[in-house]
């Protein structure tokens, strides 16, 4: 017999908690210039309690072919990838109307 999710009450294989959490996020994508004139794309607003942010960071880094990290509750990616991050997050299941790009 399979395990039951304590949040939604469905079996772990059918659990929809992460999908619901992805739709409820308010994500802000921005860019910042750090030392030596390097540009970093910053992704903020993803709640790391409901969603595996490390997996999202890993997927973004591999799909954008760039370096990056997750620290201080935000994802930092090397380079200017704002539109590409938006497209990648939508493909991962985040609602496009909850993602904001700040220039």
Secondary structure, 3 states (H helix, E strand, C coil): CCCECCCCCCEHHHCCHHHHHHHCCCEEEEEEECHHHCEEEEEECCCCCCCCHHHHHHHHHHHHCCCEEEECCEEEEECCCHHHHHHHHHHCCCCHHHEEECC
